[in-house]
Amino acid sequence: MDTAILRTFLAILDEGSFAAAARRMGISKSLCSKHIADLEADLGVRLLTRTTRTVTPTSVGLLFGERLRDSLAVLDAATDDARASSGHPSRFLKIGSSIFHMLNILQPHILTFMDLYPDIQLEIVLDDGKADLIGDGFDAVIRIGHLADSTLIARKLHEVAVWMVASPAYLAEYGEPQTPDDLAGHKNLHYTNVRSAFTWPLKRNGEIVHQRIQPAFSTNNTDMLRSLAVNGKGIALLPDFVARKDFEAGTLVQVLGDYALPDIPVNLVYPSRKLMTAAMRCFLDYMRGLKLA
C-alpha cells in the first residue's frame, strides 16, 4: 500500500479537513480526496464521515489511524537509522516552544543546529499554550514550569529565576506592597499557564506559601504580561529572561524582594525513545550539550 496515501489519511485526522491536509502534504485537494477514496475502497470500509463543514473519523477510522501512526513511526525510524549510517540524518522534525523563550534563549542554538544538520527539515511552532504533543504531531515540545505526571519523557534543559515586578510609575501611584497579603489591594497580572489557579508561590525562610490573588488581567503570553507591567498596569510574575532587559533599563523593578520565588524548570518533553527517529536523537543529543543561562 502506498505510504503517501496512508500519510494523507493521518494528515486529515490531524488537520480536520481535506483542504488543510492537502496543503500539508503538498498535493491538490482532489488528489487528497482520491487517496482517501482509494484507501476506503481497498479496505472495504468507511474511515471518514464527511459533511459540508466537517470531516470526522469513524470508529474504525480512529482505530486504524492509531495503529497506522505506530506502524509508520516504526517505518520512519528504520528509514532514518539507515540514512543516519551515512552521517547525514534526514527527517522532518516538529518542535513546539513558548514564544519568548525561543526568541530570547534558544534561537541562536537552533540556528547552529540547522548548520550542523542541514538535511533535517525543522519546523518550530511558537505557542504559549499547552500543545498536545501526540495529537498535534510534535516530536518534542519545550515546556516551562513543573510537569504533570505523564508517560512522556522529560529532560531538564535549565532552570530560570522568577521575579515579582512592577513599573516605578505603578508603584508611585498605588504604593509598594510590604507583605504578600497586601497583593489583595493591587492590580495583579496573572499568567494562566501556571498549575495553581489564581495563586502565586512565595518563598521565605525555606517555606513556600501559595498566596491567593485576584487578577486584574490574565493571559497565557508572557510578553503581553511584560508589556502591561512596563506600562504601569499592575504587578506581574515574570521569568528572568523576560524581564532582564527591563531591569537593566529601570522600566521594571522587583516587588516584595524579601520573598523569593521558586525557580521554574525548562524541560524538553518527548515520547518514549522506543521509536525515536535519527533526527530526534540528533536534536536530543544537541540540546543535552547546551549550557543555557
C-alpha positions as CSV (number, residue, x, y, z in Angstrom):
1,M,0.0,0.0,0.0
2,D,1.3,3.4,-1.0
3,T,2.6,5.2,2.2
4,A,1.7,8.6,0.6
5,I,-2.0,7.5,0.8
6,L,-1.6,6.4,4.4
7,R,0.2,9.7,5.4
8,T,-2.6,11.6,3.7
9,F,-5.2,9.8,5.9
10,L,-3.2,10.7,9.0
11,A,-2.9,14.3,7.8
12,I,-6.7,14.5,7.6
13,L,-7.0,13.2,11.1
14,D,-4.5,15.8,12.4
15,E,-5.8,18.8,10.4
16,G,-9.5,18.0,10.4
17,S,-10.1,18.9,6.8
18,F,-9.2,17.7,3.3
19,A,-8.0,21.2,2.3
20,A,-5.6,21.6,5.2
21,A,-4.3,18.0,4.8
22,A,-3.7,18.7,1.1
23,R,-1.7,21.8,1.9
24,R,0.3,19.9,4.5
25,M,1.0,17.1,2.0
26,G,1.7,19.5,-0.9
27,I,-0.9,17.9,-3.1
28,S,-4.2,19.1,-4.6
29,K,-7.5,18.7,-2.7
30,S,-8.8,16.5,-5.5
31,L,-5.8,14.1,-5.2
32,C,-6.3,14.1,-1.4
33,S,-9.9,13.1,-1.8
34,K,-8.9,10.4,-4.4
35,H,-6.3,9.0,-1.9
36,I,-9.0,8.5,0.7
37,A,-11.5,7.1,-1.7
38,D,-8.9,4.6,-2.9
39,L,-7.9,3.7,0.6
40,E,-11.5,3.1,1.7
41,A,-12.2,1.0,-1.4
42,D,-9.1,-1.1,-0.8
43,L,-10.0,-1.7,2.8
44,G,-13.7,-2.1,2.1
45,V,-14.8,0.1,5.0
46,R,-15.6,3.8,5.6
47,L,-12.9,5.6,7.5
48,L,-14.2,9.1,7.5
49,T,-17.6,10.7,7.8
50,R,-17.9,13.8,5.7
51,T,-20.3,16.7,5.9
52,T,-20.3,20.1,4.1
53,R,-18.3,21.5,7.1
54,T,-16.6,18.8,9.0
55,V,-14.6,15.6,8.5
56,T,-14.6,13.2,11.4
57,P,-13.2,9.6,11.6
58,T,-15.5,6.7,12.1
59,S,-14.8,4.3,15.0
60,V,-12.9,2.1,12.5
61,G,-11.1,5.1,11.2
62,L,-9.9,6.1,14.7
63,L,-8.6,2.6,15.4
64,F,-7.0,2.3,12.0
65,G,-5.3,5.7,12.5
66,E,-3.9,4.8,15.9
67,R,-2.3,1.6,14.5
68,L,-1.2,3.2,11.3
69,R,0.6,6.0,13.2
70,D,2.5,3.4,15.2
71,S,3.4,1.4,12.1
72,L,4.6,4.4,10.1
73,A,6.6,5.5,13.1
74,V,8.4,2.2,13.0
75,L,9.0,2.5,9.3
76,D,10.3,6.1,9.7
77,A,12.6,5.1,12.5
78,A,14.1,2.2,10.4
79,T,14.4,4.5,7.4
80,D,16.1,7.2,9.4
81,D,18.5,4.8,11.0
82,A,19.6,3.6,7.6
83,R,20.1,7.2,6.4
84,A,21.9,8.1,9.6
85,S,24.6,5.5,8.8
86,S,25.8,7.9,6.1
87,G,26.3,10.6,8.8
88,H,23.5,12.8,7.4
89,P,20.2,12.1,9.1
90,S,17.3,13.5,7.1
91,R,13.8,13.7,8.6
92,F,11.1,16.2,9.2
93,L,11.3,17.4,12.9
94,K,8.5,19.3,14.5
95,I,9.3,21.1,17.8
96,G,7.0,23.2,20.0
97,S,8.2,26.0,22.2
98,S,6.9,29.1,24.1
99,I,7.4,32.2,22.1
100,F,9.6,34.4,24.4
101,H,11.9,31.5,25.5
102,M,12.6,30.5,21.9
103,L,13.2,34.0,20.7
104,N,15.4,35.1,23.6
105,I,17.2,31.9,24.7
106,L,17.1,29.1,22.2
107,Q,17.0,30.9,18.8
108,P,20.8,31.1,18.3
109,H,21.2,27.5,19.3
110,I,18.5,26.5,16.8
111,L,20.5,28.3,14.1
112,T,23.6,26.3,15.0
113,F,21.6,23.1,14.9
114,M,20.5,23.9,11.4
115,D,24.1,24.4,10.3
116,L,25.1,21.1,11.8
117,Y,22.2,19.1,10.3
118,P,21.2,20.8,7.1
119,D,19.3,17.7,5.9
120,I,16.8,17.8,8.8
121,Q,13.6,19.6,7.9
122,L,13.0,21.6,11.1
123,E,9.6,23.2,12.0
124,I,9.4,25.3,15.1
125,V,5.9,26.1,16.3
126,L,5.8,29.0,18.7
127,D,2.8,28.9,21.1
128,D,2.5,29.9,24.8
129,G,-0.4,27.4,25.1
130,K,0.0,23.8,26.2
131,A,0.4,21.9,23.0
132,D,-0.8,18.4,22.6
133,L,2.5,16.7,21.9
134,I,1.0,13.5,20.4
135,G,-2.3,14.8,18.9
136,D,-0.6,17.7,17.2
137,G,2.2,15.6,15.7
138,F,5.1,17.1,17.7
139,D,8.4,15.2,18.0
140,A,9.1,17.2,21.2
141,V,8.0,20.3,23.0
142,I,9.8,22.7,25.3
143,R,7.7,23.4,28.4
144,I,8.3,25.9,31.1
145,G,7.2,25.0,34.6
146,H,6.5,21.9,36.6
147,L,5.1,19.0,34.6
148,A,2.1,16.9,35.5
149,D,2.6,13.2,35.8
150,S,2.9,11.7,32.4
151,T,4.1,8.8,30.3
152,L,6.2,11.2,28.3
153,I,9.9,11.6,28.9
154,A,11.2,15.0,30.2
155,R,14.8,16.2,30.1
156,K,15.6,19.3,32.1
157,L,17.4,21.9,30.0
158,H,17.9,24.5,32.7
159,E,16.0,26.5,35.4
160,V,15.0,30.1,35.3
161,A,14.5,32.6,38.1
162,V,11.1,34.3,38.5
163,W,10.6,37.8,39.8
164,M,7.6,39.7,41.1
165,V,7.8,43.0,39.2
166,A,6.1,46.3,38.6
167,S,7.0,49.6,36.9
168,P,8.2,52.6,39.0
169,A,5.2,54.5,37.8
170,Y,2.7,51.9,39.1
171,L,4.4,51.8,42.5
172,A,4.4,55.6,42.7
173,E,0.6,55.6,42.1
174,Y,-0.5,52.6,44.1
175,G,2.2,52.1,46.6
176,E,4.5,49.1,47.1
177,P,3.2,46.0,48.9
178,Q,5.1,45.2,52.1
179,T,3.7,41.7,52.7
180,P,2.1,39.1,50.4
181,D,-1.3,39.9,51.9
182,D,-1.0,43.4,50.5
183,L,-1.4,42.0,47.0
184,A,-5.1,41.8,47.6
185,G,-5.2,45.6,47.2
186,H,-3.2,45.7,44.0
187,K,-3.8,45.1,40.3
188,N,-2.3,41.7,39.7
189,L,-1.3,40.5,36.2
190,H,-1.7,36.7,36.1
191,Y,-0.1,34.1,33.8
192,T,-2.8,31.5,33.1
193,N,-0.4,28.6,32.3
194,V,0.7,28.1,35.9
195,R,-0.5,25.0,37.7
196,S,-2.4,26.7,40.5
197,A,-5.3,28.9,39.6
198,F,-5.0,32.5,40.9
199,T,-2.2,31.7,43.4
200,W,1.4,32.8,43.4
201,P,4.1,30.8,45.1
202,L,6.2,32.9,47.5
203,K,9.2,31.5,49.4
204,R,10.6,32.9,52.7
205,N,12.9,31.1,55.2
206,G,12.7,27.9,53.1
207,E,8.9,27.7,53.2
208,I,6.7,28.2,50.2
209,V,3.3,29.9,50.7
210,H,0.8,29.9,47.9
211,Q,-0.7,33.4,48.1
212,R,-4.2,33.8,46.7
213,I,-4.5,36.8,44.3
214,Q,-7.3,38.4,42.4
215,P,-6.2,39.0,38.8
216,A,-6.9,42.4,37.2
217,F,-5.8,40.8,33.9
218,S,-4.9,37.3,32.8
219,T,-3.2,35.9,29.7
220,N,-1.1,32.9,28.6
221,N,1.5,35.1,26.9
222,T,4.5,36.4,29.0
223,D,5.4,39.1,26.5
224,M,2.0,40.7,26.9
225,L,2.4,40.5,30.7
226,R,5.7,42.2,30.4
227,S,4.3,45.0,28.3
228,L,1.4,45.6,30.7
229,A,3.7,45.7,33.6
230,V,6.1,48.1,31.9
231,N,3.2,50.3,31.1
232,G,2.1,50.6,34.7
233,K,-0.9,48.3,34.6
234,G,-0.1,46.1,37.6
235,I,2.2,43.6,39.3
236,A,3.3,40.5,37.5
237,L,5.4,37.4,37.9
238,L,7.9,37.2,35.1
239,P,10.8,34.8,34.3
240,D,14.3,36.4,34.4
241,F,14.8,36.1,30.6
242,V,11.6,38.0,30.0
243,A,12.2,40.9,32.5
244,R,16.0,41.1,32.4
245,K,16.3,44.0,29.9
246,D,13.6,46.0,31.7
247,F,15.5,45.6,35.0
248,E,18.6,46.9,33.3
249,A,16.7,49.8,31.8
250,G,14.9,50.6,35.0
251,T,11.5,50.2,33.4
252,L,10.7,47.3,35.8
253,V,11.7,46.9,39.5
254,Q,11.4,44.0,41.9
255,V,8.5,43.8,44.3
256,L,8.5,42.0,47.7
257,G,12.2,41.3,47.4
258,D,12.3,39.5,50.7
259,Y,10.0,36.8,49.3
260,A,11.9,34.7,46.8
261,L,10.1,32.9,44.1
262,P,11.0,29.2,43.3
263,D,13.0,28.8,40.2
264,I,11.0,27.1,37.4
265,P,12.4,24.2,35.3
266,V,12.5,24.3,31.5
267,N,12.1,20.7,30.0
268,L,12.4,19.1,26.6
269,V,9.4,16.7,26.6
270,Y,9.1,13.9,24.1
271,P,7.5,10.4,23.7
272,S,9.3,7.2,24.5
273,R,12.7,6.7,22.8
274,K,11.4,3.3,21.6
275,L,10.5,4.7,18.2
276,M,12.8,7.8,18.2
277,T,14.0,8.9,14.8
278,A,17.6,9.6,13.9
279,A,16.8,13.3,13.6
280,M,15.2,13.4,17.0
281,R,18.2,11.6,18.5
282,C,20.4,14.3,16.9
283,F,18.2,17.1,18.4
284,L,18.2,15.5,21.8
285,D,22.0,15.0,21.9
286,Y,22.5,18.6,20.7
287,M,20.1,20.0,23.4
288,R,21.8,17.9,26.1
289,G,25.1,19.5,25.3
290,L,23.9,23.1,25.6
291,K,24.8,25.3,28.6
292,L,21.7,27.6,28.9
293,A,21.7,30.6,31.2
